[in-house]
């Protein structure tokens, strides 16, 4: 049973890391290359779509890692699992404090109502997102190391 939990947790966290990495280094660059209105509309749509999915994914990841840590408490690698959990919790805190406020504004913007500094706000979101991606990559690395 623990083996299955380890695999499911690693896959769920790994796919989440892949999605967030893709947003940071592929999707945002594609959107930023579009003409101004299209870029802003694409970012707003992405904010609505991923803003609905990612909170569930992040919380599920934290719960799975916590379950793994509890179920495998006396096994080798538990310290790495706990570290991964702490990093995932940090990513949730970063999201709530830094990224979600910007995303909540961005997802309502249209070319008619966006603020004058919309590009600066999106650039700030992207910088915070790079930091969050680094944190969740570290968490995923800890999980995979715990399997070894």
ZAMARGU-521352 format. One line per field, with one value per residue (C-alpha): residue number from 0; residue in one letter; x, y, z. Coordinates in steps of 0.02 Angstrom, whole numbers, plus 32768, in hexadecimal, padded with zeros to 4 digits. Example, Ala and Ser with C-alpha at 12.3 -4.5 7.8 and 13.67 -1.06 7.14 Angstrom:
2
num <- (0,1)
residuo <- (A,S)
east <- (8267,82AC)
north <- (7F1F,7FCB)
up <- (8186,8165)
//
This chain:
148
num <- (0,1,2,3,4,5,6,7,8,9,10,11,12,13,14,15,16,17,18,19,20,21,22,23,24,25,26,27,28,29,30,31,32,33,34,35,36,37,38,39,40,41,42,43,44,45,46,47,48,49,50,51,52,53,54,55,56,57,58,59,60,61,62,63,64,65,66,67,68,69,70,71,72,73,74,75,76,77,78,79,80,81,82,83,84,85,86,87,88,89,90,91,92,93,94,95,96,97,98,99,100,101,102,103,104,105,106,107,108,109,110,111,112,113,114,115,116,117,118,119,120,121,122,123,124,125,126,127,128,129,130,131,132,133,134,135,136,137,138,139,140,141,142,143,144,145,146,147)
residuo <- (X,X,X,X,X,X,X,X,X,X,X,X,X,X,X,X,X,X,X,X,X,X,X,X,X,X,X,X,X,X,X,X,X,X,X,X,X,X,X,X,X,X,X,X,X,X,X,X,X,X,X,X,X,X,X,X,X,X,X,X,X,X,X,X,X,X,X,X,X,X,X,X,X,X,X,X,X,X,X,X,X,X,X,X,X,X,X,X,X,X,X,X,X,X,X,X,X,X,X,X,X,X,X,X,X,X,X,X,X,X,X,X,X,X,X,X,X,X,X,X,X,X,X,X,X,X,X,X,X,X,X,X,X,X,X,X,X,X,X,X,X,X,X,X,X,X,X,X)
east <- (8000,808E,80DF,8040,8032,80E6,80CB,8025,806D,8109,80A4,8025,80AF,8119,808D,8065,811B,8115,807A,80C1,816A,810F,80AB,814B,81BA,8146,8093,80BC,8140,80C3,803F,80BD,80EA,8035,7FF5,7FCB,7F0F,7F22,7FAE,7F49,7EAC,7F11,7F5D,7EB0,7E68,7EFB,7EE4,7E2E,7E4D,7EE8,7EAC,7E1D,7E84,7F2A,7EED,7EA0,7F40,7FB1,7F47,7F38,7FF5,800E,7F8F,7FE0,808E,804E,7FFE,80A1,8103,808B,807E,8139,816F,81EE,8237,82D2,82B1,8228,828D,828F,81D3,81B8,822B,81C4,8126,816F,81A2,80F5,80A7,811F,80E3,802E,8058,80B6,8020,7FA5,800F,8065,8016,7F5B,7F3D,7F89,7F31,7E89,7E9B,7EE2,7E58,7DD5,7E34,7DFF,7E4E,7DC8,7DE1,7E95,7F00,7F8C,800E,7FC7,806C,80CF,8054,8063,8120,811D,80AB,8125,81BA,815C,8129,81E0,8207,8172,81A8,8255,8205,8195,8226,8287,81F1,81E5,82A0,8290,8203,8263,82FD,8292,8266,831C)
north <- (8000,8079,8054,8087,8126,8152,8139,8198,8228,8234,8232,82B4,832A,8309,8331,83CE,8403,83E2,844D,84DD,84D0,84D4,856E,85C7,859C,8574,85B3,8660,867B,864C,86C0,874E,8741,8761,880F,8873,8854,879C,8786,87D6,8775,86D2,86F6,871E,867C,8618,866B,8636,8585,8559,85C2,8547,84A8,84CA,84E9,843B,83F2,8449,8416,8363,835C,8399,831A,828A,82BA,82C5,8219,81D3,8220,81D8,812C,811C,8173,80EF,80D2,8118,81B7,81FA,8297,82B9,829F,8318,8395,8382,83A1,843E,847E,845C,84B9,8549,8547,8552,85E5,863A,861F,8668,86FE,872A,86DC,86CA,8785,87B1,8721,8753,87FE,87BF,8742,87CC,8840,8865,88DF,895B,8951,891D,8993,89F8,898F,88E5,88AF,88DA,8877,87E0,87EE,87EF,8754,86FE,8722,86DC,8647,8621,861D,85AB,8537,852B,84FE,8475,842F,8421,83C9,834F,8330,8308,828D,8234,822B,81DF,8151,8123)
up <- (8000,802B,7F83,7F28,7F8F,7F67,7EAC,7EA6,7F0C,7EA1,7E00,7E3E,7E79,7DDF,7D65,7DC8,7DBB,7D00,7CE9,7D4F,7CF6,7C4F,7C83,7CB7,7C25,7B94,7BA4,7BE9,7B62,7ADB,7B25,7B39,7A80,7A4B,7A22,7ABF,7ACC,7AA1,7B1F,7BAA,7B7F,7B7C,7C26,7C6C,7C26,7C69,7D12,7D16,7CD9,7D3E,7DD1,7DE4,7DD2,7E26,7ED9,7EDD,7E93,7F11,7FA7,7F67,7F57,8009,804B,7FEB,8029,80DC,80CB,8088,8118,8199,8147,8131,81D0,8203,8157,8106,80A7,8117,8138,807D,8074,8105,80AD,800E,8073,80C1,8016,7FD0,8063,803E,7F89,7FC3,8037,7FA8,7F39,7FB5,7FE5,7F41,7EA8,7ECA,7EEA,7E41,7DEA,7E35,7DE7,7D42,7D20,7D1C,7CA7,7BF6,7B7D,7BB3,7C70,7C8C,7CF4,7CA6,7D02,7CCE,7C7D,7D19,7D84,7D11,7D13,7DD2,7DCF,7D5A,7DCB,7E61,7DF7,7DCB,7E85,7EA6,7E1A,7E69,7F10,7EC7,7E61,7F04,7F53,7EC1,7ECA,7F84,7F60,7ED8,7F47,7FD1,7F5B,7F41)
//
